[in-house]
Amino acid sequence: MKRKFHKTFRTDEGCDGFNFQNFNVIPSTTAFRVMSLARAKETNASADLAAERLAKERLVTERADLRAILDDLNVGIVLLDQDCQVLFVNRAFRRFWRISDALAESRQSFVRLMYHGRGQTASSMSHYRLGEYLARQMKLIQAGKERPLHIRLTNGEVIQFRCKALPNGGRLLTYGNVSELAQQADALERLACVDGLTGLNNRRHFLVLAETEWSRFKRYGRPLAALVIDIDHFKAVNDTYGHDAGDKVIKAVAEVLRTHKRTSDIVGRLGGEEFVLLLPEAPLDKALAAGERFRQLIADCAIVASGRRITVTISVGASVARADQKGFGEVLKEADIALYEAKRSGRNRVCRFDPDRPATLVAVAS
């Protein structure tokens, strides 16, 4: 048999300073491969650390850029975590709610932040109504619902709140200034509710308000009366003086009704030359007295149109709500029946509806 042996090298035999004494021979290619892998690992680790450091720097820069962008927005932004703790508040919200930079950065709970604004009277609402608003807002936030909610600030601005639920359980809250839209909505609502010529409630809106008073009557049994008023011989006014003069007459009558009614009374224009007054807390005798007072005021009113003095009179029908009626429509119908009787009896007078008789004359102009 051939005898196996291992050759060893000394350091002076040209092995780049490595001492292989007492070790088996390792092929040079394998040694360099091991060294290369070790160096590569060190290089990769250094590269990973550099990349991680660069990523962190980029994240900090991106967050700062995002914060600057959010601070430049006119929309208020509030970011909450899953426990409703404030993570971020932009400049617009701080202005809306009168919050200092120090308070915004203090990681307060959202409820505490909002109640700070309440204490600073940022809203034009009373403390009670503002408390209700904050409760509704917190309910939407907890549910993650995007239903809009509005609040008017003391400076007249109208702010619309919305909530967006985030995947991590947090909430993104936005507060947009919708003052211009609110003004437009108010204008449209006025157009929908107000008679264009007189500024009184139009028929539709009057009936909406009347239904509220009718519900109160049915619930509490409080007195409720209605007066239906019509300008006498109005067609003759238009034919004699022209339609512009007729419009002035309608506006003058409307002004008398608006100026001399009680604060609680509701007045509207039913159409043409016909008006209506709803009198809460007024029994029949009070309603008849009010009708007679209006009749006299308008008879004494001098209306000037195209340099000519015009005088007009009105006829009034009165009725009161009763428990056996099915709705306010019956009250209005009975007042209209009484008005017809006033017209039939000679005009310029007040009649009341009597359930036992079609209508009863109660007052006649002298």
C-alpha positions in Angstrom: 0.0 0.0 0.0 1.0 3.5 -0.7 1.5 5.6 2.4 -0.6 8.8 2.7 1.0 11.9 3.9 0.2 15.6 4.3 2.5 18.4 3.4 2.6 21.5 5.5 3.9 25.0 4.6 5.8 27.5 6.6 5.0 31.2 6.5 8.2 31.9 4.7 7.1 29.7 1.8 5.1 32.5 0.2 1.5 32.1 1.4 0.7 35.8 1.9 1.4 35.7 5.6 -1.0 32.9 6.5 0.4 30.1 8.6 -0.8 26.7 7.6 1.4 24.8 9.9 -0.3 21.7 11.4 -3.2 22.2 9.0 -4.2 20.2 5.9 -3.6 21.8 2.6 -6.6 24.0 1.4 -6.8 24.7 -2.3 -6.1 28.4 -2.9 -9.3 29.0 -4.9 -11.5 27.8 -2.0 -9.7 30.1 0.4 -10.2 33.1 -1.8 -13.9 32.2 -2.2 -14.4 32.2 1.6 -12.6 35.5 2.0 -14.6 37.0 -0.8 -17.9 35.9 0.8 -16.9 37.3 4.1 -16.0 40.6 2.5 -19.2 40.6 0.5 -21.2 40.1 3.7 -19.5 43.0 5.3 -20.1 45.2 2.2 -23.8 44.1 2.0 -24.3 44.8 5.7 -22.7 48.3 5.4 -24.9 48.9 2.3 -28.0 47.8 4.2 -27.3 50.1 7.0 -26.7 53.0 4.6 -29.9 52.2 2.8 -31.8 52.0 6.1 -30.4 55.4 7.2 -31.2 56.9 3.8 -34.8 55.6 4.0 -35.2 57.0 7.4 -33.9 60.4 6.2 -36.3 60.3 3.3 -39.2 59.4 5.5 -38.4 62.3 7.8 -38.2 64.6 4.8 -41.4 63.3 3.2 -43.3 63.7 6.5 -42.0 67.3 6.8 -43.0 68.0 3.2 -46.5 66.4 3.8 -46.9 68.5 7.0 -46.0 71.6 5.1 -48.5 70.8 2.4 -51.3 70.1 5.0 -50.5 73.3 6.8 -50.9 75.3 3.6 -54.4 73.9 3.0 -57.5 75.9 3.7 -59.2 72.7 4.9 -58.8 71.8 8.6 -57.1 68.4 9.0 -57.0 66.4 12.2 -55.4 62.9 12.4 -56.4 60.6 15.3 -55.1 57.2 16.4 -57.4 54.3 17.2 -57.8 55.6 20.7 -58.9 59.1 19.5 -55.7 60.7 20.6 -54.6 63.6 18.4 -51.6 62.8 16.2 -51.6 65.8 14.0 -53.5 69.1 13.7 -52.9 71.4 10.7 -52.8 75.2 10.8 -56.3 75.7 9.3 -58.0 73.7 12.1 -55.9 75.6 14.7 -57.3 78.8 13.3 -60.9 77.6 13.1 -60.9 76.3 16.7 -58.5 78.9 18.2 -55.9 76.3 19.3 -52.3 77.3 20.1 -49.4 75.5 18.5 -48.3 74.2 21.9 -51.7 72.6 22.6 -51.9 71.1 19.1 -48.5 69.4 19.6 -49.3 68.1 23.1 -51.0 64.9 21.9 -54.3 65.7 23.7 -57.4 63.6 23.4 -59.7 64.9 20.7 -62.5 65.5 23.1 -60.3 67.7 25.2 -59.1 69.6 22.2 -62.7 70.3 21.0 -63.8 71.4 24.5 -60.8 73.8 24.5 -62.4 75.5 21.4 -65.7 75.5 23.2 -64.1 77.5 26.1 -62.5 79.9 23.6 -66.1 80.5 22.1 -64.9 79.6 18.6 -68.5 78.7 17.7 -71.5 81.0 17.6 -73.6 78.2 19.3 -74.6 78.3 22.9 -72.7 76.0 25.2 -75.6 73.7 25.4 -76.0 73.4 21.6 -72.3 73.2 21.1 -72.2 70.3 23.6 -74.9 68.5 21.5 -72.8 69.2 18.3 -69.7 67.7 19.9 -71.6 64.7 21.1 -73.0 64.1 17.5 -69.5 64.6 16.1 -67.9 62.0 18.5 -70.7 59.6 17.6 -69.8 59.9 13.9 -66.1 59.5 14.7 -66.5 56.4 16.8 -68.7 54.8 14.1 -66.4 56.0 11.3 -69.3 57.4 9.3 -68.7 60.1 6.6 -72.0 61.9 7.2 -71.3 65.7 7.0 -71.9 67.9 10.0 -72.0 71.7 10.0 -71.1 74.4 12.6 -71.1 78.2 12.3 -68.2 80.0 13.9 -68.3 83.3 15.6 -66.9 85.1 12.6 -69.8 83.9 10.5 -67.9 81.1 8.6 -69.7 77.8 8.2 -67.5 74.7 8.6 -68.4 71.3 7.3 -67.0 68.3 9.3 -66.4 64.9 7.7 -64.8 61.7 9.1 -62.8 59.1 7.2 -62.0 55.7 8.9 -58.4 54.6 8.2 -57.2 51.0 7.8 -55.2 51.1 11.0 -58.3 52.1 13.1 -57.4 55.8 13.2 -59.5 58.6 11.8 -58.9 61.4 9.3 -61.1 64.4 10.1 -61.6 67.2 7.7 -63.1 70.7 8.4 -63.9 72.6 5.2 -65.0 76.2 4.9 -68.4 76.0 3.1 -69.5 79.5 3.9 -70.1 80.4 0.3 -72.1 77.2 -0.3 -74.0 77.8 2.9 -74.9 81.3 1.8 -76.1 79.9 -1.5 -78.1 77.2 0.2 -79.6 79.9 2.5 -80.5 82.0 -0.5 -82.1 79.0 -2.2 -84.0 78.1 0.9 -85.3 81.7 1.2 -86.3 81.5 -2.5 -88.1 78.2 -1.7 -89.8 79.6 1.4 -90.4 83.3 0.8 -92.9 85.0 -1.4 -90.8 87.0 -3.9 -93.1 90.1 -4.0 -93.9 90.6 -0.3 -91.1 88.8 1.6 -93.7 86.8 3.6 -93.8 83.1 3.9 -95.1 81.6 0.7 -98.0 79.1 0.8 -95.9 76.0 0.9 -93.6 77.2 3.7 -96.5 78.6 5.7 -98.3 75.2 5.6 -95.1 73.5 6.9 -94.9 76.0 9.8 -98.6 75.5 10.4 -98.2 71.8 10.7 -95.8 72.3 13.5 -98.3 74.4 15.4 -101.0 71.9 14.7 -98.9 69.2 16.2 -98.4 71.3 19.3 -102.2 71.9 19.5 -102.9 68.2 19.3 -100.3 67.3 21.9 -101.0 70.0 24.5 -104.5 71.3 23.6 -103.4 74.9 23.5 -105.6 77.4 21.6 -104.8 77.9 17.9 -106.6 80.2 15.4 -106.3 81.2 11.8 -107.3 84.3 9.8 -107.7 84.3 6.0 -107.5 87.8 4.6 -108.5 89.0 1.1 -108.1 92.5 -0.4 -111.5 93.8 -1.5 -112.1 94.7 -5.2 -108.5 94.1 -6.0 -109.3 93.4 -9.7 -110.7 97.0 -9.9 -107.4 98.3 -8.5 -105.4 96.6 -11.2 -107.9 97.7 -13.9 -107.9 101.3 -12.7 -104.3 102.0 -11.7 -102.4 99.2 -13.4 -100.5 96.1 -12.3 -97.6 98.0 -10.8 -100.0 99.9 -8.5 -101.6 96.5 -7.7 -98.2 95.2 -6.6 -97.7 98.2 -4.4 -101.1 97.5 -2.7 -100.2 93.9 -2.1 -96.8 94.9 -0.6 -98.4 97.6 1.6 -101.0 95.1 3.0 -98.2 92.6 3.6 -96.2 95.2 5.5 -99.1 96.1 7.8 -99.6 92.4 8.6 -95.8 91.8 9.2 -95.4 95.0 11.3 -98.5 94.6 13.5 -98.6 90.9 14.1 -97.4 89.3 17.4 -93.9 87.8 17.4 -95.4 84.3 17.7 -97.9 84.8 14.9 -97.1 83.3 11.4 -98.1 85.2 8.3 -98.0 84.1 4.7 -99.2 85.0 1.3 -101.5 82.2 -0.1 -101.5 83.7 -3.6 -102.8 86.7 -5.5 -104.4 89.1 -3.1 -105.0 86.5 -0.3 -103.1 86.3 2.9 -103.2 84.1 6.0 -102.3 84.5 9.7 -101.8 81.7 12.2 -102.2 82.8 15.8 -100.9 80.4 18.4 -102.3 80.7 21.9 -105.3 82.7 20.6 -108.8 81.7 21.4 -111.6 82.8 19.1 -112.3 86.2 20.8 -108.6 87.1 20.5 -108.5 86.0 16.9 -111.6 88.1 16.0 -110.0 91.1 17.8 -106.8 90.7 15.8 -108.8 90.4 12.6 -110.7 93.6 13.3 -107.5 95.4 14.2 -105.9 94.5 10.9 -109.1 95.5 9.0 -109.0 98.9 10.6 -105.2 99.5 10.0 -105.5 98.7 6.3 -108.6 100.8 5.8 -106.6 103.7 7.3 -103.5 103.1 5.2 -102.9 105.5 2.3 -101.0 103.9 -0.6 -99.4 106.2 -3.2 -98.8 104.8 -6.7 -98.0 106.8 -9.8 -98.7 109.9 -7.8 -102.2 108.8 -6.9 -103.5 107.9 -3.5 -105.2 104.5 -3.2 -107.2 103.2 -0.3 -108.3 99.6 0.0 -110.2 97.4 2.5 -110.0 93.8 3.4 -112.4 91.0 4.3 -111.4 88.5 7.0 -112.5 85.0 7.9 -111.6 83.5 11.3 -111.6 79.9 12.6 -110.2 78.0 15.6 -108.7 74.5 15.9 -110.9 71.9 17.5 -110.2 68.4 18.7 -112.6 66.8 16.2 -110.7 68.1 13.2 -108.4 65.8 11.3 -105.7 68.4 10.4 -104.8 72.0 9.9 -106.2 71.8 6.4 -109.7 71.8 8.0 -108.9 74.9 10.1 -107.9 76.7 7.0 -110.9 75.5 5.0 -113.3 76.8 7.7 -111.5 80.2 7.8 -111.9 80.3 4.0 -115.7 79.6 4.4 -115.9 82.5 6.9 -114.0 84.7 4.5 -116.6 83.9 1.7 -119.4 84.9 4.1 -117.6 88.2 4.8 -117.4 88.8 1.0 -121.0 87.9 0.5 -122.2 90.1 3.3 -120.7 93.2 1.8 -116.9 93.0 2.4 -114.7 95.2 4.7 -115.6 93.0 7.7 -114.7 90.0 9.8 -116.6 86.8 10.0 -116.0 83.7 12.1 -116.8 80.1 11.3 -119.5 78.5 13.4 -119.7 74.6 13.3 -123.5 74.8 13.8 -124.0 77.4 11.0 -121.9 78.0 7.8 -120.6 81.3 9.0 -121.6 84.1 11.4 -121.1 87.8 10.9 -119.3 89.2 14.0 -118.0 92.6 12.9 -119.0 95.2 10.3 -117.2 98.3 9.4 -119.1 101.5 10.3 
